[in-house]
């Protein structure tokens, strides 16, 4: 999406508060890809997934978001999608 990001993540260090992980992720992304005219919101919205069914439901929602917003005709046509690593659930 041009104005927001959907990210499935598993921080992996339970002692690290999720808010700190998000802040770190944003800083690293900005250092590598930052553009001065683009800014992160200071906050974030997160959703904790608790079972395979909700994971699949949220994945489908995310995948179809560009279609719902009229950016592509099919989810497969959206160039900014994919899985870097599989999250064991």
SULBELLIN-V491229 format. One record per residue. N is the residue number from 0. RES is the residue in one small letter. D_CENTER is the distance of its C-alpha to the mean C-alpha in Angstrom with 2 decimals. Layout:
N/RES/D_CENTER
N/RES/D_CENTER
//
This chain:
0/x/10.26
1/x/12.66
2/x/12.07
3/x/8.52
4/x/4.88
5/x/2.68
6/x/1.39
7/x/5.12
8/x/7.42
9/x/11.12
10/x/12.68
11/x/16.01
12/x/18.35
13/x/19.24
14/x/21.41
15/x/18.70
16/x/17.50
17/x/13.77
18/x/14.22
19/x/15.79
20/x/13.09
21/x/10.52
22/x/13.49
23/x/14.24
24/x/10.90
25/x/11.21
26/x/14.84
27/x/14.55
28/x/12.30
29/x/14.85
30/x/17.73
31/x/16.87
32/x/15.66
33/x/16.71
34/x/18.66
35/x/20.94
36/x/20.58
37/x/16.84
38/x/15.91
39/x/13.15
40/x/13.96
41/x/15.68
42/x/13.98
43/x/10.65
44/x/10.26
45/x/9.45
46/x/10.82
47/x/12.63
48/x/13.28
49/x/16.91
50/x/18.04
51/x/17.54
52/x/18.19
53/x/15.41
54/x/12.92
55/x/14.43
56/x/14.53
57/x/10.87
58/x/10.17
59/x/12.94
60/x/11.86
61/x/8.55
62/x/10.80
63/x/13.52
64/x/12.01
65/x/13.49
66/x/16.68
67/x/17.05
68/x/16.83
69/x/19.42
70/x/17.72
71/x/18.68
72/x/21.12
73/x/19.35
74/x/15.78
75/x/17.09
76/x/18.01
77/x/14.59
78/x/14.58
79/x/10.96
80/x/9.76
81/x/10.50
82/x/10.49
83/x/11.51
84/x/13.03
85/x/13.74
86/x/13.01
87/x/16.45
88/x/16.61
//
